[in-house]
Amino acid sequence: MSQRILVIEDEKPLREFVARNLSVRGYEVLKAANGMEALAIFQRQPLDLIILDLMMPHMDGLELTQRIRRTSTVPIIVLSALDEERDKVTALDLGADDYLTKPFGVEELLARVRGLLRRASWQHAAAPQERLRVGDIEMIVEQGLVMVKGRPVKLTRTEFNLLHYFMKNVGKVLPHRLILQQVWGSEYGDEVEYLRVYVGRLRRKVEADPARPRHILTEHGVGYRIAG
């Protein structure tokens, strides 16, 4: 079955342009012109990926992302004319997986789509019953399950993949660029704010005291390290 992508954009020419480029590459594309219409589609059928604009009528992209994340880990790419770092950080902190600034190239968008879909399906191809443990954190990879002190923790797919990469490299100092390329994809490398946001999200979910982390440690100016 072809992968199903929902494109949410209030500007019809851009919505049709994105949808057309996805359709000719074999994706099944659904379209919505505003946040309320998109939410109805999301609640009605399963999706493999969502591409959404931030500035939309009836419900903006930030509120829509927040609502989707209450029940789903479906990958989300944000499209926006807003290029300030605070806007990117806000979208990522609410649960977006990627952020693309308008205007963008179609090949760049398609590369981001392929990368997110690849990462979303990655855990299903993991080795049977691969288990990892670091301190209080336990991961059963095949099941997409993470537990802290025996209690399950809900992670988005990107959070899961990032934590998995950390847990497979216990004690190693992992530079920003290497983490981005291993978790997000080879086309990434300079999006350090992604790591800052996602490491903060992980710490809030797996650390007893996120302000004084025991496991996911910052190596200032270099990257991150997970301690056993």
Backbone as a chain_set.jsonl record, in Angstrom:
{"seq": "MSQRILVIEDEKPLREFVARNLSVRGYEVLKAANGMEALAIFQRQPLDLIILDLMMPHMDGLELTQRIRRTSTVPIIVLSALDEERDKVTALDLGADDYLTKPFGVEELLARVRGLLRRASWQHAAAPQERLRVGDIEMIVEQGLVMVKGRPVKLTRTEFNLLHYFMKNVGKVLPHRLILQQVWGSEYGDEVEYLRVYVGRLRRKVEADPARPRHILTEHGVGYRIAG", "coords": {"N": [[0.832, -1.197, 0.0], [0.427, 2.298, -0.739], [2.02, 5.036, 0.922], [0.325, 7.255, 3.101], [-0.201, 10.666, 3.033], [-0.984, 13.697, 4.604], [-1.6, 16.914, 3.536], [-1.589, 20.15, 4.662], [-2.512, 23.286, 4.071], [-3.3, 26.651, 3.652], [-3.015, 28.257, 1.425], [-3.992, 27.781, -1.727], [-2.563, 27.37, -4.285], [0.047, 26.611, -3.408], [-0.593, 24.412, -1.814], [-1.65, 22.633, -3.754], [0.593, 22.366, -5.372], [2.49, 21.079, -3.683], [1.043, 18.731, -3.118], [0.738, 17.616, -5.681], [3.416, 17.037, -6.409], [4.026, 15.085, -4.533], [2.14, 13.121, -5.154], [2.843, 12.237, -7.767], [5.028, 10.793, -7.162], [4.136, 8.523, -6.044], [2.864, 8.582, -3.564], [-0.078, 8.494, -1.511], [-2.199, 11.156, -1.315], [-3.817, 13.378, 0.858], [-5.75, 16.353, 1.321], [-6.045, 19.482, 3.043], [-7.49, 22.652, 3.866], [-7.444, 24.142, 6.147], [-6.935, 24.192, 9.761], [-9.057, 22.982, 11.248], [-10.421, 21.429, 9.363], [-8.341, 19.692, 8.737], [-7.968, 18.379, 11.206], [-10.31, 16.9, 11.39], [-9.948, 15.078, 9.288], [-7.656, 13.756, 10.213], [-8.686, 12.492, 12.492], [-10.358, 10.687, 11.356], [-9.055, 8.751, 9.764], [-6.12, 6.633, 9.401], [-2.793, 7.977, 9.169], [0.385, 8.377, 7.53], [2.159, 10.458, 7.468], [2.287, 13.966, 8.146], [2.081, 17.134, 6.672], [2.243, 20.439, 7.442], [1.167, 23.872, 7.485], [2.017, 26.749, 9.448], [0.598, 29.191, 9.785], [-2.64, 29.403, 9.642], [-6.207, 29.583, 8.994], [-8.931, 29.305, 11.415], [-7.754, 27.226, 12.978], [-4.522, 27.289, 14.088], [-1.255, 26.049, 13.013], [0.337, 25.37, 15.209], [-1.44, 24.854, 17.338], [-2.813, 22.747, 16.173], [-0.772, 20.824, 15.898], [-0.259, 20.347, 18.603], [-2.688, 19.19, 19.421], [-2.754, 16.877, 17.847], [-0.559, 15.512, 18.878], [-1.477, 14.641, 21.315], [-2.595, 12.179, 21.002], [-1.235, 10.767, 19.026], [1.746, 9.622, 17.313], [2.404, 10.253, 14.755], [4.574, 11.286, 12.135], [5.461, 14.737, 11.712], [5.882, 17.441, 9.551], [6.638, 20.794, 9.556], [5.756, 23.61, 7.666], [6.74, 26.909, 7.085], [6.732, 30.491, 6.838], [7.972, 31.804, 8.783], [11.054, 32.447, 10.153], [12.478, 32.678, 12.447], [14.467, 31.519, 15.181], [13.12, 31.038, 17.572], [10.545, 30.462, 16.728], [10.868, 28.047, 15.377], [11.787, 26.468, 17.507], [9.552, 26.512, 19.193], [7.626, 25.126, 17.63], [8.903, 22.623, 17.35], [9.101, 21.892, 20.029], [6.486, 21.44, 20.662], [6.064, 19.125, 19.383], [6.553, 18.738, 16.654], [8.397, 17.14, 14.03], [10.126, 18.068, 12.095], [11.16, 21.093, 10.406], [10.576, 23.342, 7.928], [11.54, 26.141, 6.123], [9.742, 28.56, 4.289], [10.602, 30.327, 1.282], [10.931, 27.024, -0.139], [12.834, 24.359, -1.647], [11.545, 21.884, -3.863], [12.84, 19.411, -3.992], [14.238, 19.397, -1.615], [12.119, 19.289, 0.234], [11.009, 16.788, -0.487], [13.143, 15.122, 0.184], [13.142, 15.429, 2.956], [10.667, 14.316, 3.528], [11.03, 11.629, 2.697], [13.068, 10.903, 4.488], [11.806, 11.15, 7.021], [9.713, 9.273, 6.806], [11.216, 6.985, 6.487], [12.559, 6.845, 8.964], [10.379, 6.552, 10.615], [9.535, 3.967, 10.066], [11.653, 2.504, 10.817], [12.034, 1.24, 13.379], [10.466, -1.026, 13.195], [11.917, -2.768, 11.734], [13.873, -3.603, 13.361], [16.196, -5.686, 15.204], [14.913, -8.786, 16.431], [13.425, -8.598, 19.596], [15.414, -6.915, 20.687], [16.978, -5.579, 23.419], [17.749, -2.85, 25.475], [19.474, -1.315, 28.152], [19.983, 1.372, 30.326], [20.927, 2.504, 33.27], [18.071, 3.511, 34.948], [16.553, 3.308, 32.712], [14.927, 1.421, 30.292], [14.736, -0.204, 27.151], [12.777, -1.816, 24.757], [13.258, -2.635, 21.692], [11.962, -3.68, 19.346], [9.279, -3.595, 20.03], [8.903, -0.939, 20.32], [8.993, 0.158, 22.828], [9.559, 1.962, 25.793], [10.711, 2.083, 29.083], [10.821, 3.512, 32.316], [12.11, 2.936, 35.366], [10.491, 0.698, 35.354], [8.052, 1.624, 34.495], [6.018, 2.4, 31.703], [6.885, 4.781, 29.168], [5.708, 7.311, 27.099], [6.849, 8.04, 23.936], [7.552, 10.124, 21.083], [8.169, 9.158, 17.65], [10.562, 10.224, 16.698], [11.783, 10.998, 19.107], [12.079, 8.445, 20.219], [13.867, 7.224, 18.387], [16.099, 8.873, 18.725], [16.738, 8.458, 21.445], [17.302, 5.725, 21.285], [19.607, 5.739, 19.691], [21.37, 7.082, 21.423], [21.42, 5.187, 23.542], [22.622, 3.01, 22.387], [25.16, 3.812, 22.296], [26.53, 4.113, 24.75], [28.36, 6.057, 27.034], [29.938, 7.268, 25.107], [31.096, 10.284, 23.596], [29.064, 12.129, 21.616], [29.092, 13.996, 18.786], [27.256, 16.96, 17.741], [26.665, 17.134, 14.907], [27.037, 14.486, 14.047], [25.041, 13.112, 15.496], [22.709, 14.294, 14.435], [22.905, 13.474, 11.737], [22.804, 10.714, 11.978], [20.353, 10.231, 13.225], [18.35, 12.009, 12.205], [19.072, 12.164, 9.472], [21.219, 12.02, 6.516], [21.182, 14.467, 5.224], [21.089, 16.408, 7.111], [22.679, 18.456, 9.676], [23.379, 20.967, 10.608], [21.346, 21.732, 12.238], [21.243, 22.425, 15.108], [19.477, 23.353, 17.003], [17.374, 21.55, 16.878], [18.337, 19.345, 18.279], [18.705, 20.465, 20.804], [16.071, 20.988, 21.578], [14.871, 18.407, 21.417], [16.45, 16.813, 23.1], [15.861, 18.106, 25.479], [13.118, 17.444, 25.634], [13.294, 14.64, 25.897], [14.674, 14.448, 28.333], [12.768, 15.448, 30.119], [11.061, 13.341, 30.141], [12.447, 10.992, 30.835], [14.313, 11.438, 32.831], [14.806, 11.685, 36.352], [15.174, 14.181, 37.523], [14.976, 16.617, 35.41], [16.422, 19.013, 35.24], [18.808, 18.427, 36.396], [20.27, 16.246, 34.964], [20.985, 12.725, 35.014], [21.555, 10.823, 33.177], [21.364, 11.592, 30.304], [23.676, 13.593, 29.166], [25.139, 16.832, 28.678], [27.755, 17.76, 26.557], [29.444, 20.455, 26.477], [29.506, 22.634, 23.739], [30.196, 20.602, 22.05], [28.544, 18.162, 21.937], [26.535, 15.469, 22.965], [26.305, 12.986, 25.626], [25.505, 9.79, 26.815], [25.225, 8.483, 30.004], [25.913, 5.551, 31.886]], "CA": [[0.0, 0.0, 0.0], [1.18, 3.545, -0.771], [1.979, 5.756, 2.188], [-0.706, 8.301, 3.062], [0.301, 11.945, 3.544], [-1.948, 14.791, 4.674], [-1.008, 18.224, 3.287], [-2.467, 21.175, 5.229], [-1.986, 24.579, 3.616], [-4.444, 27.469, 3.255], [-2.772, 28.814, 0.094], [-4.319, 26.693, -2.637], [-1.495, 27.042, -5.249], [1.117, 25.877, -2.748], [-1.156, 23.109, -1.413], [-1.733, 21.795, -4.94], [1.961, 22.11, -5.826], [3.069, 20.04, -2.816], [0.287, 17.492, -3.305], [1.054, 17.063, -6.997], [4.764, 16.466, -6.388], [3.976, 13.851, -3.747], [1.319, 12.132, -5.871], [3.558, 11.652, -8.904], [6.048, 9.891, -6.619], [3.49, 7.312, -5.55], [2.215, 8.729, -2.27], [-1.494, 8.837, -1.473], [-2.212, 12.491, -0.72], [-5.053, 14.016, 1.294], [-5.509, 17.792, 1.412], [-6.916, 20.281, 3.903], [-7.219, 24.079, 3.709], [-7.327, 24.789, 7.455], [-6.671, 23.262, 10.85], [-10.238, 22.219, 11.643], [-10.624, 20.412, 8.322], [-7.265, 18.712, 8.898], [-8.214, 17.594, 12.415], [-11.371, 15.946, 11.067], [-9.338, 14.012, 8.478], [-6.767, 13.014, 11.106], [-9.487, 11.664, 13.404], [-11.164, 9.744, 10.586], [-8.294, 7.688, 9.118], [-4.688, 6.611, 9.739], [-1.887, 8.725, 8.293], [1.802, 8.049, 7.674], [2.925, 11.697, 7.585], [1.517, 15.205, 8.024], [2.81, 18.347, 6.312], [1.303, 21.505, 7.788], [1.571, 25.261, 7.58], [1.753, 27.296, 10.782], [-0.373, 30.274, 9.745], [-3.856, 28.915, 8.987], [-7.449, 30.019, 9.651], [-9.755, 28.408, 12.233], [-6.864, 26.603, 13.962], [-3.181, 27.401, 13.507], [-0.466, 24.823, 12.984], [0.843, 25.018, 16.537], [-2.521, 24.209, 18.087], [-3.087, 21.46, 15.528], [0.312, 19.913, 16.302], [-0.48, 20.005, 20.007], [-3.832, 18.273, 19.507], [-2.36, 15.597, 17.253], [0.392, 14.836, 19.759], [-2.162, 14.054, 22.471], [-3.007, 10.801, 20.729], [-0.548, 10.139, 17.9], [3.164, 9.91, 17.069], [2.595, 10.389, 13.313], [5.573, 12.321, 11.842], [4.932, 16.042, 11.293], [6.78, 18.443, 8.989], [6.055, 22.129, 9.569], [6.168, 24.576, 6.65], [6.423, 28.233, 7.621], [7.516, 31.646, 6.4], [8.639, 32.314, 9.984], [12.405, 31.88, 10.149], [13.135, 32.933, 13.725], [14.762, 30.291, 15.917], [12.093, 30.793, 18.601], [9.389, 29.84, 16.081], [11.239, 26.65, 15.158], [11.851, 25.796, 18.809], [8.177, 26.337, 19.668], [7.006, 24.039, 16.86], [9.557, 21.361, 17.711], [8.797, 21.557, 21.419], [5.115, 20.945, 20.697], [6.033, 17.769, 18.848], [6.909, 18.618, 15.241], [9.637, 16.396, 13.8], [10.99, 18.805, 11.179], [10.699, 22.454, 10.169], [11.096, 23.807, 6.65], [11.192, 27.544, 5.956], [9.366, 29.012, 2.957], [10.374, 29.354, 0.207], [11.77, 25.838, -0.057], [12.929, 23.603, -2.887], [10.751, 20.656, -3.82], [13.714, 18.274, -3.704], [14.517, 19.429, -0.171], [10.929, 18.782, 0.904], [10.893, 15.35, -0.743], [14.18, 14.444, 0.969], [12.682, 15.41, 4.339], [9.565, 13.343, 3.582], [11.614, 10.276, 2.649], [13.791, 10.656, 5.725], [10.871, 10.942, 8.134], [9.02, 7.994, 6.616], [12.21, 5.934, 6.735], [12.778, 6.757, 10.407], [9.155, 6.068, 11.249], [9.418, 2.518, 9.876], [12.921, 1.877, 11.198], [11.985, 0.365, 14.553], [9.807, -2.284, 12.855], [12.922, -3.639, 11.138], [14.908, -3.843, 14.367], [16.437, -7.081, 15.555], [13.881, -9.291, 17.341], [13.607, -8.51, 21.051], [16.598, -6.172, 21.107], [16.727, -4.865, 24.673], [18.838, -2.001, 25.931], [19.22, -0.755, 29.482], [20.934, 2.342, 30.854], [20.4, 2.946, 34.557], [16.646, 3.244, 35.15], [15.868, 3.343, 31.417], [14.954, 0.165, 29.543], [14.114, -0.095, 25.839], [12.542, -3.018, 23.962], [13.252, -1.925, 20.419], [10.971, -4.206, 18.412], [7.951, -3.179, 20.473], [8.847, 0.508, 20.448], [8.629, 0.375, 24.226], [10.56, 2.514, 26.715], [10.253, 2.104, 30.467], [11.683, 4.135, 33.322], [11.774, 2.287, 36.643], [9.429, -0.268, 35.108], [6.819, 2.251, 34.028], [6.135, 2.791, 30.295], [6.962, 6.202, 28.852], [5.289, 7.554, 25.727], [7.767, 8.853, 23.145], [7.306, 10.22, 19.654], [9.101, 8.3, 16.906], [11.877, 10.866, 16.675], [12.34, 10.846, 20.458], [12.471, 7.044, 20.373], [15.074, 6.977, 17.593], [17.208, 9.592, 19.351], [17.113, 7.733, 22.657], [17.904, 4.464, 20.867], [20.984, 6.021, 19.265], [22.139, 7.339, 22.64], [21.572, 3.981, 24.354], [23.553, 2.104, 21.708], [26.494, 4.413, 22.351], [26.721, 4.518, 26.145], [29.692, 6.509, 27.415], [30.628, 7.952, 24.005], [30.742, 11.668, 23.3], [28.486, 12.133, 20.277], [29.003, 15.373, 18.292], [25.953, 17.386, 17.221], [26.47, 16.78, 13.492], [26.916, 13.034, 13.939], [23.709, 12.728, 15.99], [21.717, 14.728, 13.45], [22.981, 12.656, 10.526], [22.426, 9.342, 12.29], [18.956, 10.143, 13.659], [17.472, 12.719, 11.27], [19.412, 11.789, 8.109], [22.486, 12.543, 6.009], [21.026, 15.836, 4.737], [21.088, 17.299, 8.262], [23.988, 18.636, 10.273], [23.504, 22.284, 11.234], [20.125, 22.053, 12.987], [21.558, 22.145, 16.508], [18.296, 23.635, 17.832], [16.586, 20.324, 16.941], [18.869, 18.529, 19.368], [18.44, 21.141, 22.074], [14.666, 20.782, 21.905], [14.53, 16.996, 21.616], [17.103, 16.345, 24.319], [15.043, 18.63, 26.574], [11.9, 16.634, 25.72], [13.66, 13.334, 26.451], [15.011, 14.588, 29.758], [11.532, 15.602, 30.89], [10.338, 12.069, 30.166], [13.194, 9.843, 31.351], [15.176, 11.807, 33.956], [14.103, 11.989, 37.598], [15.261, 15.632, 37.649], [15.464, 17.078, 34.106], [17.371, 20.117, 35.389], [20.087, 17.829, 36.798], [20.186, 14.91, 34.36], [21.984, 11.719, 35.383], [21.819, 9.937, 32.045], [21.638, 12.305, 29.055], [24.542, 14.675, 29.613], [25.603, 17.775, 27.665], [29.179, 18.052, 26.424], [29.274, 21.818, 25.987], [30.225, 22.989, 22.516], [30.541, 19.405, 21.278], [27.4, 17.314, 21.671], [25.888, 14.833, 24.124], [26.801, 11.678, 26.034], [24.615, 9.107, 27.757], [26.016, 7.814, 31.026], [25.276, 4.38, 32.457]], "C": [[0.87, 1.251, 0.0], [1.017, 4.265, 0.564], [1.091, 6.987, 2.056], [-0.195, 9.559, 3.758], [-0.809, 12.978, 3.505], [-1.203, 16.116, 4.526], [-1.998, 19.291, 3.729], [-1.86, 22.538, 4.929], [-3.16, 25.417, 3.125], [-4.254, 28.137, 1.903], [-2.923, 27.699, -0.938], [-3.205, 26.389, -3.64], [-0.365, 26.226, -4.621], [0.643, 24.491, -2.322], [-1.196, 22.147, -2.605], [-0.344, 21.43, -5.462], [2.603, 20.983, -5.01], [2.372, 18.704, -3.051], [0.624, 16.828, -4.63], [2.427, 16.391, -7.011], [4.835, 15.191, -5.56], [3.231, 12.756, -4.508], [2.093, 11.455, -6.993], [4.676, 10.716, -8.447], [5.426, 8.717, -5.87], [2.836, 7.404, -4.197], [0.717, 8.978, -2.457], [-1.623, 10.144, -0.699], [-3.637, 12.921, -0.387], [-4.741, 15.493, 1.514], [-6.523, 18.457, 2.344], [-6.491, 21.737, 3.797], [-7.1, 24.819, 5.041], [-7.2, 23.73, 8.542], [-7.861, 22.417, 11.251], [-10.529, 21.107, 10.642], [-9.584, 19.303, 8.459], [-7.505, 17.808, 10.097], [-9.292, 16.543, 12.161], [-10.823, 14.784, 10.241], [-8.467, 13.131, 9.352], [-7.551, 12.058, 12.008], [-10.23, 10.555, 12.674], [-10.36, 8.573, 10.038], [-6.82, 7.76, 9.48], [-3.862, 7.345, 8.702], [-0.458, 8.287, 8.558], [2.656, 9.287, 7.894], [1.977, 12.875, 7.437], [2.47, 16.338, 7.677], [1.862, 19.507, 6.574], [1.963, 22.873, 7.83], [1.269, 25.762, 8.99], [0.61, 28.301, 10.773], [-1.587, 29.841, 8.941], [-5.083, 29.453, 9.711], [-8.072, 28.899, 10.476], [-8.953, 27.65, 13.299], [-5.456, 26.642, 13.38], [-2.402, 26.098, 13.663], [0.068, 24.4, 14.337], [-0.227, 24.309, 17.356], [-2.845, 22.837, 17.505], [-2.034, 20.427, 15.91], [0.097, 19.431, 17.73], [-1.614, 18.993, 20.156], [-3.482, 16.894, 18.956], [-1.477, 14.817, 18.215], [-0.257, 14.267, 21.024], [-2.453, 12.576, 22.259], [-2.145, 10.073, 19.712], [0.924, 10.542, 17.835], [3.444, 10.04, 15.58], [3.619, 11.497, 13.035], [4.934, 13.593, 11.288], [6.067, 16.913, 10.763], [6.035, 19.77, 8.981], [6.637, 22.945, 8.419], [5.804, 25.961, 7.163], [7.308, 29.295, 6.984], [8.275, 32.258, 7.566], [9.994, 31.634, 10.132], [13.158, 32.133, 11.449], [13.35, 31.615, 14.481], [13.681, 29.994, 16.951], [10.855, 30.134, 18.0], [9.661, 28.362, 15.822], [11.208, 25.875, 16.469], [10.446, 25.543, 19.347], [7.506, 25.176, 18.962], [7.598, 22.689, 17.236], [9.185, 20.933, 19.12], [7.368, 21.056, 21.574], [4.981, 19.574, 20.055], [6.29, 17.629, 17.365], [8.243, 17.893, 15.11], [10.62, 17.166, 12.935], [10.343, 20.138, 10.87], [11.373, 22.967, 8.911], [10.603, 25.23, 6.418], [10.843, 27.848, 4.496], [10.224, 30.215, 2.563], [11.345, 28.176, 0.338], [11.799, 25.164, -1.425], [12.163, 22.299, -2.774], [11.616, 19.446, -3.494], [14.084, 18.227, -2.225], [13.327, 18.886, 0.603], [10.814, 17.272, 0.727], [11.94, 14.564, 0.039], [13.761, 14.361, 2.437], [11.554, 14.388, 4.514], [10.12, 11.922, 3.605], [12.317, 9.934, 3.95], [12.875, 10.374, 6.89], [10.138, 9.617, 8.013], [9.963, 6.824, 6.877], [12.431, 5.754, 8.236], [11.56, 6.204, 11.12], [9.021, 4.561, 11.145], [10.643, 1.772, 10.38], [12.774, 0.868, 12.318], [11.335, -0.977, 14.233], [10.781, -3.281, 12.225], [14.038, -3.983, 12.12], [15.046, -5.337, 14.654], [15.408, -7.547, 16.568], [14.31, -9.19, 18.804], [14.942, -7.883, 21.466], [16.238, -5.358, 22.349], [17.974, -4.073, 25.048], [18.467, -1.456, 27.3], [20.358, 0.189, 29.848], [20.346, 2.88, 32.148], [18.951, 2.532, 34.729], [15.884, 3.081, 33.84], [16.031, 2.0, 30.717], [14.191, 0.355, 28.238], [13.984, -1.477, 25.216], [12.27, -2.519, 22.551], [12.122, -2.379, 19.512], [9.561, -3.74, 18.761], [7.8, -1.659, 20.541], [8.531, 0.938, 21.861], [9.813, 0.911, 25.024], [9.94, 2.553, 28.104], [11.293, 2.771, 31.355], [11.225, 3.623, 34.684], [10.553, 1.382, 36.488], [8.133, 0.311, 34.601], [6.978, 2.705, 32.575], [6.09, 4.299, 30.12], [6.602, 6.378, 27.381], [6.254, 8.504, 25.036], [7.255, 8.979, 21.719], [8.353, 9.368, 18.931], [10.498, 8.91, 16.86], [12.545, 10.779, 18.044], [12.847, 9.427, 20.675], [13.782, 6.774, 19.634], [16.292, 7.677, 18.182], [17.675, 8.867, 20.605], [17.788, 6.404, 22.308], [19.361, 4.678, 20.449], [21.875, 6.305, 20.472], [22.429, 6.031, 23.379], [22.475, 2.94, 23.697], [24.993, 2.615, 21.778], [26.799, 4.94, 23.749], [28.178, 4.912, 26.386], [30.441, 7.263, 26.335], [30.153, 9.396, 23.889], [30.307, 11.729, 21.84], [28.337, 13.574, 19.803], [27.633, 15.684, 17.695], [25.714, 16.881, 15.801], [26.271, 15.277, 13.325], [25.533, 12.57, 14.391], [22.645, 13.073, 14.959], [21.72, 13.83, 12.223], [22.559, 11.218, 10.784], [20.94, 9.207, 12.611], [18.016, 10.812, 12.661], [17.78, 12.347, 9.812], [20.649, 12.52, 7.612], [22.393, 13.984, 5.528], [21.012, 16.863, 5.862], [22.51, 17.465, 8.801], [24.133, 19.946, 11.028], [22.332, 22.64, 12.139], [20.294, 21.739, 14.476], [20.35, 22.405, 17.412], [17.37, 22.427, 17.923], [17.034, 19.492, 18.141], [18.549, 19.155, 20.722], [16.995, 20.874, 22.515], [14.386, 19.326, 22.245], [15.235, 16.386, 22.819], [16.325, 16.858, 25.537], [13.762, 17.826, 26.76], [12.196, 15.272, 26.333], [13.951, 13.427, 27.945], [13.753, 14.723, 30.614], [10.79, 14.278, 31.038], [11.102, 10.938, 30.855], [14.098, 10.168, 32.537], [14.329, 12.098, 35.197], [14.072, 13.496, 37.841], [15.832, 16.169, 36.334], [16.486, 18.206, 34.193], [18.749, 19.629, 35.798], [20.135, 16.384, 36.278], [21.322, 13.999, 34.801], [22.406, 10.875, 34.188], [22.207, 10.688, 30.774], [22.374, 13.591, 29.391], [24.997, 15.537, 28.431], [27.12, 17.888, 27.711], [29.251, 19.398, 25.72], [30.163, 22.098, 24.769], [30.531, 21.823, 21.623], [29.298, 18.603, 20.906], [26.819, 16.777, 22.952], [26.528, 13.464, 24.397], [25.773, 11.063, 26.962], [25.457, 8.276, 28.705], [25.22, 6.654, 31.603], [25.009, 4.576, 33.939]], "O": [[1.918, 1.285, 0.646], [0.002, 4.117, 1.245], [1.105, 7.672, 1.034], [0.194, 9.52, 4.925], [-1.497, 13.121, 2.494], [-0.287, 16.409, 5.295], [-3.123, 19.338, 3.231], [-0.816, 22.895, 5.473], [-3.934, 24.964, 2.282], [-5.235, 28.549, 1.284], [-2.095, 26.791, -1.016], [-2.912, 25.21, -3.839], [0.124, 25.268, -5.221], [1.377, 23.511, -2.449], [-0.819, 20.983, -2.477], [-0.13, 20.316, -5.94], [3.185, 20.054, -5.569], [3.026, 17.669, -3.17], [0.778, 15.608, -4.694], [2.581, 15.301, -7.563], [5.633, 14.304, -5.863], [3.648, 11.597, -4.503], [2.012, 10.238, -7.157], [5.208, 9.94, -9.241], [6.117, 8.002, -5.144], [2.298, 6.41, -3.709], [0.298, 9.595, -3.437], [-1.199, 10.224, 0.454], [-4.539, 12.844, -1.221], [-3.612, 15.851, 1.851], [-7.685, 18.058, 2.422], [-5.307, 22.042, 3.657], [-6.705, 25.984, 5.071], [-7.338, 22.534, 8.284], [-7.694, 21.239, 11.568], [-10.844, 19.981, 11.027], [-9.901, 18.122, 8.317], [-7.274, 16.601, 10.02], [-9.197, 15.422, 12.661], [-11.194, 13.632, 10.468], [-8.521, 11.905, 9.256], [-7.111, 10.934, 12.252], [-10.681, 9.593, 13.295], [-10.918, 7.491, 9.857], [-6.32, 8.829, 9.829], [-4.181, 7.34, 7.513], [-0.122, 7.874, 9.668], [3.755, 9.192, 8.441], [0.99, 12.805, 6.704], [3.524, 16.493, 8.294], [0.781, 19.559, 5.987], [3.14, 23.015, 8.16], [0.365, 25.252, 9.651], [-0.252, 28.27, 11.651], [-1.578, 29.9, 7.711], [-5.018, 29.748, 10.904], [-7.788, 27.718, 10.274], [-9.441, 27.459, 14.412], [-5.214, 26.096, 12.304], [-2.835, 25.174, 14.351], [0.237, 23.208, 14.594], [0.041, 23.29, 17.991], [-3.115, 21.886, 18.239], [-2.369, 19.281, 16.212], [0.254, 18.247, 18.025], [-1.505, 18.046, 20.935], [-3.864, 15.872, 19.526], [-1.626, 13.603, 18.355], [0.372, 13.481, 21.732], [-2.548, 11.81, 23.219], [-2.304, 8.864, 19.541], [1.303, 11.641, 18.24], [4.6, 9.95, 15.166], [3.535, 12.56, 13.651], [3.99, 13.536, 10.5], [7.083, 17.103, 11.433], [4.925, 19.859, 8.456], [7.851, 22.973, 8.217], [4.684, 26.173, 7.628], [8.463, 29.045, 6.639], [9.122, 33.129, 7.37], [10.081, 30.41, 10.224], [14.348, 31.834, 11.543], [12.515, 30.713, 14.422], [13.356, 28.831, 17.186], [10.187, 29.343, 18.665], [8.784, 27.521, 16.023], [10.671, 24.769, 16.537], [10.177, 24.475, 19.897], [6.884, 24.331, 19.606], [6.865, 21.718, 17.42], [8.976, 19.748, 19.379], [7.068, 20.324, 22.518], [3.937, 18.93, 20.156], [6.253, 16.514, 16.845], [9.113, 18.015, 15.973], [11.828, 16.945, 13.029], [9.136, 20.309, 11.043], [12.6, 23.021, 8.835], [9.406, 25.501, 6.501], [11.56, 27.443, 3.581], [10.546, 31.042, 3.416], [12.447, 28.326, 0.866], [10.911, 25.369, -2.252], [12.135, 21.679, -1.711], [11.167, 18.543, -2.787], [14.227, 17.148, -1.649], [13.505, 18.1, 1.534], [10.548, 16.554, 1.691], [11.662, 13.46, 0.508], [13.994, 13.345, 3.092], [11.495, 13.684, 5.522], [9.722, 11.108, 4.438], [12.188, 8.821, 4.461], [13.13, 9.457, 7.672], [9.96, 8.914, 9.007], [9.556, 5.798, 7.422], [12.484, 4.624, 8.722], [11.681, 5.477, 12.107], [8.454, 3.931, 12.037], [10.669, 0.541, 10.37], [13.317, -0.234, 12.239], [11.608, -1.968, 14.911], [10.514, -4.482, 12.184], [15.038, -4.592, 11.738], [14.145, -6.131, 14.386], [15.057, -6.795, 17.477], [15.393, -9.629, 19.192], [15.529, -8.273, 22.476], [15.31, -4.551, 22.328], [19.098, -4.565, 24.951], [17.301, -1.172, 27.576], [21.534, -0.144, 29.702], [19.371, 3.631, 32.123], [18.629, 1.346, 34.664], [14.698, 2.751, 33.852], [17.147, 1.504, 30.567], [13.137, 0.989, 28.211], [14.958, -2.227, 25.151], [11.176, -2.036, 22.255], [11.398, -1.549, 18.964], [8.743, -3.516, 17.869], [6.707, -1.149, 20.788], [7.879, 1.959, 22.076], [10.923, 0.385, 24.943], [8.805, 2.993, 28.285], [12.496, 2.606, 31.157], [10.088, 3.855, 35.096], [9.698, 1.31, 37.371], [7.2, -0.434, 34.303], [7.98, 3.339, 32.244], [5.363, 5.003, 30.821], [7.13, 5.675, 26.519], [6.457, 9.631, 25.487], [6.608, 8.069, 21.2], [9.316, 8.912, 19.548], [11.497, 8.199, 16.969], [13.744, 10.515, 18.131], [13.919, 9.227, 21.246], [14.699, 6.168, 20.189], [17.397, 7.135, 18.145], [18.876, 8.681, 20.806], [18.746, 6.006, 22.97], [20.239, 3.893, 20.808], [23.007, 5.825, 20.537], [23.563, 5.795, 23.796], [23.032, 2.082, 24.382], [25.925, 1.925, 21.366], [27.266, 6.067, 23.913], [29.102, 4.199, 25.995], [31.488, 7.847, 26.616], [28.97, 9.692, 24.059], [31.086, 11.419, 20.938], [27.529, 14.315, 20.364], [26.938, 14.792, 17.207], [24.682, 16.272, 15.521], [25.424, 14.846, 12.543], [24.92, 11.725, 13.738], [21.784, 12.252, 14.643], [20.659, 13.462, 11.721], [22.009, 10.568, 9.894], [20.332, 8.182, 12.304], [16.986, 10.237, 12.307], [16.861, 12.225, 9.002], [21.077, 13.511, 8.203], [23.415, 14.663, 5.431], [20.931, 18.063, 5.601], [23.42, 16.72, 8.436], [24.913, 20.038, 11.976], [22.313, 23.714, 12.741], [19.582, 20.902, 15.031], [20.203, 21.768, 18.455], [16.656, 22.272, 18.913], [16.212, 19.0, 18.915], [18.171, 18.461, 21.665], [16.737, 20.573, 23.681], [13.737, 19.037, 23.251], [14.668, 15.526, 23.492], [16.15, 16.129, 26.513], [13.354, 17.552, 27.888], [11.447, 14.796, 27.186], [13.519, 12.576, 28.723], [13.686, 14.171, 31.712], [9.983, 14.113, 31.953], [10.487, 10.022, 31.4], [14.601, 9.252, 33.188], [13.256, 12.692, 35.094], [13.067, 14.031, 38.308], [17.05, 16.179, 36.157], [17.33, 18.341, 33.307], [19.746, 20.317, 35.582], [20.052, 15.43, 37.052], [22.465, 14.431, 34.946], [23.485, 10.282, 34.188], [23.279, 10.44, 30.221], [21.769, 14.563, 29.845], [25.212, 15.035, 27.328], [27.703, 18.088, 28.777], [29.13, 19.469, 24.497], [31.367, 21.843, 24.766], [31.074, 22.013, 20.534], [29.019, 18.384, 19.727], [26.626, 17.518, 23.916], [27.187, 12.875, 23.54], [25.224, 11.758, 27.818], [26.29, 7.474, 28.283], [24.007, 6.753, 31.787], [24.471, 3.683, 34.593]]}, "num_chains": 1, "name": "protein.A"}
